[in-house]
Amino acid sequence: MPKLDLLQGTLDMMVLRTLKAGPANGYEIAKAIERMSDDVLQVDHGSLYPALHRLEKGGLLTGKWEISATNRRARFYRLTPAGRKRLAVEQSNWEQMAAAITRVMRPA
C-alpha cells in the first residue's frame, strides 16, 4: 500500500496525540505516527517541523533542548495543558467526522 501524505490540520492533531504519551523529539514523533499507522502514513519532515513550531507558538507545546538517546542534542516537545484540551476537542471532532464519512461511504 502506498504511503499517504498528511493534511496540515490532521498532522497537528496527530502530533498532539503522539505527545500525549510523553515528550519526544521530531524524529521520534514522525516514527511514532508512521508506526501507529502501520506505515501507511508518512510524515514529511518539511511539514513536521513547521507544525511543531506553529503548535509551540500557539501555546499547545513547549520545546526544550536535551540530549537524545543517540547522544545528540535534540529539541524535545511536551504537551501543555492547553494542548491537552485542544487534543480532546480535535479528537472528538475527528471521531464525528470519520463516523459521518463512514455513513456516506457505506454501501447502499
C-alpha positions as CSV (number, residue, x, y, z in Angstrom):
1,M,0.0,0.0,0.0
2,P,1.4,3.4,-0.9
3,K,2.3,5.8,1.9
4,L,-0.1,8.8,2.2
5,D,0.7,12.4,2.8
6,L,-0.9,14.2,5.7
7,L,-3.1,17.3,5.7
8,Q,-1.8,20.1,7.9
9,G,-4.7,20.0,10.4
10,T,-4.5,16.2,10.6
11,L,-0.8,16.4,11.2
12,D,-1.2,18.8,14.1
13,M,-3.8,16.6,15.7
14,M,-1.6,13.5,15.3
15,V,1.4,15.3,16.8
16,L,-0.7,16.3,19.8
17,R,-1.9,12.7,20.1
18,T,1.6,11.3,19.9
19,L,2.9,13.7,22.6
20,K,0.1,12.5,24.9
21,A,2.3,9.5,25.6
22,G,5.1,11.8,26.7
23,P,7.9,14.0,25.5
24,A,9.5,13.3,22.1
25,N,11.7,14.9,19.5
26,G,10.7,15.5,15.9
27,Y,12.3,12.3,14.7
28,E,10.5,10.2,17.4
29,I,7.2,11.9,16.6
30,A,7.5,11.1,12.9
31,K,8.4,7.5,13.6
32,A,5.6,7.0,16.1
33,I,3.0,8.3,13.7
34,E,4.3,6.0,10.9
35,R,4.4,3.0,13.3
36,M,0.9,3.7,14.7
37,S,-0.5,3.9,11.2
38,D,1.2,0.5,10.2
39,D,3.5,2.5,7.9
40,V,0.6,3.8,5.8
41,L,1.1,7.5,6.8
42,Q,4.5,9.1,6.1
43,V,5.4,12.3,7.9
44,D,7.3,14.7,5.8
45,H,9.9,16.5,7.9
46,G,9.3,19.6,5.7
47,S,5.8,19.7,7.2
48,L,6.5,18.3,10.7
49,Y,8.9,21.0,11.9
50,P,6.8,23.9,10.8
51,A,3.8,22.2,12.6
52,L,5.9,21.8,15.7
53,H,6.9,25.5,15.7
54,R,3.3,26.5,15.0
55,L,2.0,24.4,17.8
56,E,4.7,25.7,20.2
57,K,4.0,29.3,19.2
58,G,0.2,28.7,19.8
59,G,1.0,27.5,23.3
60,L,0.0,23.9,22.7
61,L,3.5,22.5,23.1
62,T,6.7,23.5,24.9
63,G,10.1,22.6,23.5
64,K,13.4,22.2,25.3
65,W,16.8,21.3,24.0
66,E,18.0,18.0,25.6
67,I,20.3,15.1,24.7
68,S,18.6,12.3,22.8
69,A,19.1,8.5,23.2
70,T,21.7,8.7,20.4
71,N,23.7,11.2,22.5
72,R,22.8,14.1,20.2
73,R,21.3,17.5,21.0
74,A,17.6,17.5,20.0
75,R,14.5,19.6,20.8
76,F,12.0,17.6,22.9
77,Y,8.4,18.6,22.8
78,R,5.7,18.3,25.5
79,L,2.0,19.0,25.6
80,T,0.9,21.9,27.6
81,P,-2.5,21.9,29.5
82,A,-3.9,23.9,26.5
83,G,-2.5,21.3,24.2
84,R,-4.3,18.5,26.1
85,K,-7.6,20.5,25.9
86,R,-7.1,21.1,22.2
87,L,-6.4,17.4,21.6
88,A,-9.6,16.4,23.4
89,V,-11.6,18.8,21.1
90,E,-9.8,17.7,17.9
91,Q,-10.2,14.0,18.8
92,S,-14.0,14.4,19.3
93,N,-14.3,16.4,16.1
94,W,-12.3,13.8,14.2
95,E,-14.4,10.9,15.5
96,Q,-17.7,12.7,14.5
97,M,-16.3,13.5,11.0
98,A,-15.0,9.9,10.5
99,A,-18.3,8.5,11.5
100,A,-20.2,10.8,9.2
101,I,-17.9,9.9,6.2
102,T,-18.3,6.2,7.0
103,R,-22.1,6.6,6.9
104,V,-21.8,8.3,3.5
105,M,-19.4,5.7,2.1
106,R,-21.2,2.7,3.4
107,P,-22.7,0.5,0.5
108,A,-26.4,1.1,0.0
